[in-house]
Structure formats: structure tokens, C-alpha cells
Amino acid sequence: MLGSIPDLLRLVAVPVFGWAAYRDVKTRRVPNRTWTPLAALAVVLLLWDAYTVWTGPTAVGQRLFLIRVAISLGFVIPLSYGFWLIGGFGGADAKAFMLVAVLFPVYPVYYLPTVALPLQQSAIGVFSLTILSNTVLAGVVYPLAVAAGNLVRGRFSLAMFIGRPVAAATVTEEYGRLLESPDGFDRGGLDLDALRMYLQWRGCSLADIRADPEQHRRPSSLPAVPNDPGDGSLVTDGGDPVAGDVTEPAHDAGAGGADRSDAVDDPWGAERFLDDIDHSAYGTSPAQLRAGLDVLVERDEVWISPGIPFLVPMFAGLVVSLTYGDVLFSLLQAVGLA
């Protein structure tokens, strides 16, 4: 394979994004240190390309390069940040797309013996936008696959395009969000990371709560000194289940518990939990937490939306972009819209 030195160095992103996608699947957590070396490389390569273009023979190439870099940095980065602000992206997703904007502002070119990659370039020539559009298309495949799997298994529900049923007793071993409330189907159900944070904070397991829901529903059952809730991750960096790290706190029927024994307006201690932690539980409200716990103690099977780790379609989008190119542009050309 032949190409410019900066373009060949950019291929380092492929194994890094592959590893990040694997981490996202396994733990839904990608360390910040993952992106730091690649971000430094991206800045160096962008300056390298800028110098090469600036000292080139024609001003046309300079103008096109600057316009494409400006679009990549001025559109993709603010877009990623905006999606993170409204909760559309996780922190790792936003950082990854910001990195893509700097690392791949224009199309790289790789020469094989019989062909040059990527095969299909878009008219605008901003490679980060190609990666973005291919990522979105890869993400669209997920709900179709979920629906097909549910259809084959004979699972019919309003949630069949976005979720799957699991045993309520094992829901803490899953990622995603409940798709049920006591009233039925609910897209805004309890986040399972928030559930794990709550159980860690209380120092009990879901099995404990299901075994005696009435006792655990009373605010007087809350611990006098709660645990650190953690971040709700299913697996720690060491690979041990978070549930195994829970310390059973002492329950105090005196000053810590009796003062709240009459607080019947706070079932499960949901409001106290959210007031006590020093950060958000993934946007969970007391009402969502109460509704989710009510569902989990009353039912044997619940529907959850496992979601898709966004770095997985992003990795797929990156690989497709580096090989085939812009899929969306090809589709638009096929129907005469580009």
C-alpha cells in the first residue's frame, strides 16, 4: 500500500477505534487516555498537511484544503459537542467524533496495485462528514436486526424494534434502559446504570429488594451511612463485577433512619438517593427510579433497550469510509439526487 506519510500514519486510528469499540461493548467505558496520543498525532498531521499544501504549486488546492478543514473543524466538532450536551452522545462518543474531525478533515488516498482507496468520494470532499454519515447508516442496521431477532423468536411487543425481554432478576447484568413502567410500555424507563448506582449506594442487591420489597420501599430502611454509588458500570477495569464491591452498611433505626420513617412521600428513598450523590444518575428522576423498582419487584420478565455502543457503528463507519468511501453519496447518486 502506498500513500503519503501523514495518510499512512492516520491508519493508526483503525486499531485504536477497534479497541475502543470493544471496550464500549464490554464495559460501556472508554478511558480518556485512549484519545490523548491520537489527538496529538492528529494535530501534528494536520499541521504537516497544511504546510505541504501551503507550499504547493497552486492556490486552488490551498483554498479547497482550507475550506474543507474549516467545515470539518467548524461543523463536526460543534455538532459533536451539541449532541453531548443534549445527551445524544456519551462523552467517549463526542471525543471520538471531535478527534475524527481533526484527524480526517480531507480524504486520504491509499494506492493498491489495481485501485486507489477510498473508492467513492463525496462532492464536498470532507472526510469526517463521510465517516459521520457512514456511522449513522451503520447504526440504522441495529434496530432492524433487533426486530428480526424478536420476530424469529416470536416476541411481539411495542418494544420489539428497540429492545428484548430479560429476566427481571438478572437485569443488573445488562446495559441499557427499562422499556416498562407500572403503566406499560415506556421509552423513558429507568437507566440500568442508575439502578446499579442506587443498589451500590444502598448496599444491597436486586435480589434483596425483590425478596422483601415492602421493607425496602420504606425510607426507614435506608442506610445511615450509604456507600459511594460509583458510576454504575457493570464491569470495573479489573474485570470484577461492581456488585461484588458493595459494602453492607449498618442500618440505623435511630437518628439516621427514624427521622425519615414518616417520609412516606419518598418510597424506596429515591429522592434521598438523588439528593445524596454529588453527580447526576444519568438524568434519572425520583419518579423514574420508583417506577423502575416497582416494575422489577412485580414482574418476572421485563423489556429493556440494550442500546448500541455508539463506538461500534463509528468503527464500522471508519472502516467502510477508508475502503469504499461515502455510502450515502453513492445512494444519492443512484437515485439522481447527487
C-alpha positions in Angstrom: 0.0 0.0 0.0 1.3 3.4 -1.0 0.2 6.8 0.3 1.6 10.0 1.8 3.3 9.6 5.2 0.5 11.5 7.0 -2.2 9.4 5.4 -0.4 6.2 6.3 0.1 7.4 9.9 -3.7 8.1 10.1 -4.3 4.3 9.8 -3.2 4.1 13.4 -6.8 5.2 14.2 -8.2 1.9 12.9 -6.8 -0.4 15.7 -7.4 2.4 18.3 -11.1 2.7 17.3 -11.4 -1.1 17.1 -10.1 -1.4 20.7 -12.4 1.5 21.9 -15.4 -0.2 20.3 -14.5 -3.5 22.0 -14.2 -1.7 25.4 -17.5 0.1 24.7 -19.3 -3.3 24.2 -17.7 -4.9 27.2 -17.9 -2.1 29.8 -19.5 1.0 28.2 -16.5 2.9 29.4 -13.5 4.1 27.4 -10.7 5.8 29.3 -9.8 9.4 28.4 -6.2 8.3 27.9 -7.3 6.4 24.8 -7.7 9.5 22.8 -4.8 11.6 24.0 -2.0 10.2 21.9 -4.2 10.0 18.8 -5.3 13.6 19.3 -1.7 14.7 19.5 -1.0 12.8 16.3 -4.0 14.3 14.6 -2.8 17.9 15.3 0.7 17.1 14.1 -0.6 15.5 10.9 -3.0 18.4 10.2 -0.1 20.9 10.5 2.0 18.6 8.3 -0.7 18.6 5.6 -1.3 22.3 5.9 2.4 23.0 5.4 2.5 20.7 2.4 -0.5 22.3 0.8 0.6 25.8 1.6 4.0 25.3 -0.1 2.3 23.5 -3.1 2.3 24.9 -6.6 -1.3 26.2 -6.9 -3.6 28.4 -4.8 -6.7 26.3 -5.8 -5.5 23.4 -3.7 -4.8 25.7 -0.8 -8.3 27.2 -0.9 -10.1 23.8 -1.1 -8.0 22.4 1.7 -8.7 25.4 4.0 -12.5 25.2 3.2 -12.7 21.5 3.9 -10.7 21.8 7.1 -12.9 24.7 8.2 -16.0 22.7 7.6 -14.6 19.7 9.4 -13.5 21.6 12.5 -16.2 24.2 12.4 -19.2 21.9 11.9 -18.3 18.4 13.1 -16.8 19.5 16.4 -19.6 21.8 17.5 -22.1 19.2 16.3 -20.5 16.5 18.5 -20.4 18.9 21.4 -24.0 19.8 20.9 -25.2 16.2 20.8 -23.2 15.5 24.0 -24.9 18.5 25.7 -28.4 17.2 24.9 -27.5 13.6 25.8 -27.4 12.2 22.3 -23.8 11.2 22.6 -21.8 9.9 25.6 -18.5 11.6 26.5 -16.4 9.0 24.7 -18.6 9.3 21.5 -18.2 13.0 21.4 -14.5 12.9 21.9 -14.1 10.3 19.2 -16.0 12.4 16.7 -14.1 15.5 17.6 -10.9 13.5 17.1 -12.2 12.3 13.7 -12.8 16.0 12.7 -9.1 16.8 13.3 -7.6 13.6 12.1 -9.6 13.2 8.9 -10.6 16.6 7.6 -10.0 15.7 4.0 -9.9 12.5 2.1 -6.8 10.3 2.4 -5.6 8.3 -0.6 -4.2 4.8 -0.5 -2.8 3.2 -3.6 -3.1 -0.5 -4.0 -1.8 -2.4 -7.1 -5.0 -2.1 -9.0 -7.1 0.5 -7.3 -7.0 3.6 -5.1 -8.9 3.8 -1.8 -11.4 5.1 -0.9 -13.3 4.2 -4.0 -16.2 6.7 -3.7 -15.6 10.3 -2.7 -18.3 12.8 -1.9 -18.6 16.1 -3.8 -17.8 18.2 -0.8 -14.6 16.3 0.0 -14.8 16.5 3.8 -13.8 13.0 5.0 -15.1 13.5 8.6 -18.6 14.0 7.2 -18.3 10.8 5.2 -17.3 8.9 8.4 -20.3 10.6 10.2 -22.8 9.6 7.5 -21.5 6.0 7.3 -21.7 5.8 11.1 -25.3 6.8 11.0 -26.1 4.3 8.3 -24.4 1.5 10.3 -26.4 2.5 13.3 -29.7 2.2 11.4 -29.0 -1.6 10.8 -29.2 -2.2 14.6 -32.9 -1.8 15.2 -33.7 -3.8 12.1 -31.5 -6.7 13.4 -33.2 -6.4 16.9 -36.7 -6.6 15.3 -35.7 -9.6 13.1 -34.3 -11.4 16.2 -37.5 -10.8 18.1 -39.7 -11.8 15.2 -37.8 -15.1 14.8 -38.3 -15.9 18.5 -42.0 -15.0 18.4 -41.6 -11.9 20.6 -44.2 -9.3 19.7 -44.4 -6.0 21.5 -44.3 -2.3 21.0 -40.7 -2.6 22.1 -39.6 -5.3 19.6 -37.7 -2.8 17.3 -35.6 -1.4 20.1 -35.5 -4.0 22.9 -35.6 -7.5 24.1 -37.1 -9.3 27.1 -34.8 -10.4 30.0 -35.5 -12.0 33.4 -36.1 -9.2 35.9 -33.9 -10.9 38.5 -30.9 -10.6 36.2 -31.4 -7.1 34.9 -28.4 -5.7 36.8 -26.2 -7.8 34.5 -27.4 -5.9 31.5 -26.7 -2.5 30.0 -29.4 -0.2 28.7 -32.8 1.1 29.9 -36.1 -0.4 31.1 -38.8 -0.1 28.5 -41.6 -0.5 31.0 -43.3 1.3 33.8 -46.2 0.2 36.0 -48.5 1.6 33.3 -46.9 -0.4 30.5 -44.5 0.4 27.6 -42.3 3.4 28.4 -39.4 4.7 26.3 -38.3 6.8 29.2 -37.8 3.9 31.7 -35.1 3.5 34.3 -31.5 3.6 33.2 -29.8 0.4 34.3 -26.5 2.2 35.2 -28.6 4.4 37.6 -30.1 1.2 39.1 -26.7 -0.2 39.8 -25.7 3.1 41.4 -28.7 3.0 43.6 -28.1 -0.6 44.7 -24.4 0.2 45.4 -25.5 3.3 47.4 -27.9 1.2 49.5 -25.5 -1.6 49.9 -28.0 -4.3 48.8 -28.7 -6.4 45.7 -31.7 -6.5 43.5 -32.4 -10.0 44.9 -32.7 -8.5 48.4 -35.2 -5.9 47.2 -37.2 -8.5 45.3 -37.3 -10.8 48.3 -38.8 -8.1 50.6 -40.0 -5.1 48.6 -42.2 -3.7 51.3 -39.3 -3.4 53.7 -37.0 -1.8 51.2 -39.7 0.6 50.0 -39.8 2.2 53.4 -37.4 5.2 53.8 -36.6 3.9 57.3 -34.7 1.0 55.7 -32.1 3.3 54.1 -28.6 3.1 55.5 -27.4 5.7 57.9 -24.1 5.9 56.0 -24.6 5.0 52.4 -21.9 3.7 50.1 -20.2 5.6 47.3 -22.6 4.9 44.3 -19.8 4.6 41.8 -20.7 5.2 38.1 -23.0 2.3 37.6 -20.6 0.4 35.3 -21.2 -3.4 35.0 -17.6 -4.3 35.0 -14.6 -2.5 36.5 -11.3 -2.0 34.8 -10.1 -5.0 36.6 -12.9 -7.2 35.2 -14.7 -7.7 38.5 -18.5 -7.2 38.8 -19.3 -4.0 40.5 -21.9 -5.8 42.7 -19.0 -7.6 44.3 -17.6 -4.3 45.6 -20.6 -3.4 47.6 -20.1 -3.0 51.3 -23.0 -3.7 53.5 -23.6 -0.5 55.6 -25.1 -0.6 59.0 -28.8 0.2 59.1 -29.6 2.7 61.8 -33.1 2.9 63.2 -32.0 5.8 65.3 -31.0 9.2 64.2 -30.2 8.2 60.6 -33.4 6.2 60.0 -36.1 7.1 62.4 -36.1 10.7 61.3 -37.1 9.6 57.9 -39.5 6.8 58.9 -42.5 9.0 58.4 -41.4 10.3 55.0 -43.9 8.2 53.1 -43.7 10.6 50.2 -40.3 9.1 49.3 -40.8 5.4 48.5 -37.6 3.5 48.0 -35.6 6.5 49.2 -35.4 7.6 45.6 -35.3 11.3 46.3 -32.8 11.0 49.1 -30.5 8.9 46.9 -30.5 11.5 44.1 -30.0 14.3 46.7 -27.2 12.5 48.3 -25.0 11.7 45.3 -22.7 14.5 44.1 -23.4 14.0 40.4 -26.3 13.0 38.1 -27.5 9.5 37.8 -27.7 9.7 34.1 -30.6 12.1 34.2 -32.8 9.8 36.3 -35.6 11.4 38.3 -37.1 10.1 41.6 -40.3 9.1 39.7 -38.3 7.1 37.1 -36.4 5.3 39.8 -39.5 4.5 41.8 -41.4 3.3 38.7 -38.5 1.1 37.7 -38.1 -0.5 41.1 -41.9 -1.1 41.2 -41.7 -3.0 37.9 -38.7 -5.0 38.9 -40.2 -6.3 42.1 -43.6 -7.1 40.5 -42.6 -8.9 37.2 -40.5 -11.9 36.3 -39.7 -10.7 32.8 -39.1 -7.1 31.6 -38.3 -5.5 28.3 -35.1 -3.5 28.1 -33.5 -1.4 25.4 -29.8 -2.5 25.4 -28.9 0.3 23.2 -25.9 0.1 20.9 -22.4 1.3 22.0 -22.0 4.2 19.5 -18.3 3.5 19.0 -19.3 0.2 17.3 -21.0 1.8 14.3 -18.4 4.5 14.4 -15.7 1.9 14.0 -17.7 0.3 11.2 -18.2 3.7 9.6 -14.5 4.4 9.7 -13.5 1.1 8.1 -16.1 1.5 5.3 -15.1 5.1 4.7 -11.4 4.2 4.4 -12.2 1.4 1.9 -15.4 2.1 0.0 -15.9 5.7 0.8 -19.2 7.6 1.1 -22.1 5.2 1.0 -24.7 7.9 1.4 -23.3 9.9 -1.5 -23.4 6.7 -3.7 -27.1 6.1 -2.7 -28.0 9.7 -3.6 -26.2 9.4 -6.9 -28.1 6.1 -7.6 -31.5 7.9 -7.3 -30.3 11.0 -9.1 -30.1 13.3 -6.1 -26.3 13.9 -6.3 
